[in-house]
């Protein structure tokens, strides 16, 4: 079964940065849009950033200008560079292919202290 493995989370102070990675063992991402999702404590999981197969990107307003999504197709990996973190960015972060969701990975936890 294809696995998604998220990593790079941690505890950071407000204003800090983190770089998340999402890797898969197969070419799951090939030709597909890949997205990062965030699940804040007590809230539903939401899509916050996406990248198309051609590299086009999209962001929700709350992260626009602070987060950057990118992909390395040769390594079947997608990244999320998060800068100027704020406490509201705290949550569990996941990746998936929104047009054809696969089994969710365990996610990576991000905690931003004020």
Buried (B, 14 or more C-beta within 10 A) or exposed (E): EEEBBBBBBEEBEEEBEBBBBBBBEEEBBEEBBBBBBBBBEEEEBEBBBBBBEEEEBBBEEEBEEBBBBBBEBEEBBBBBBBBEBBEEBBBBBBBBBEEEEBEEBEBBBBBBEE
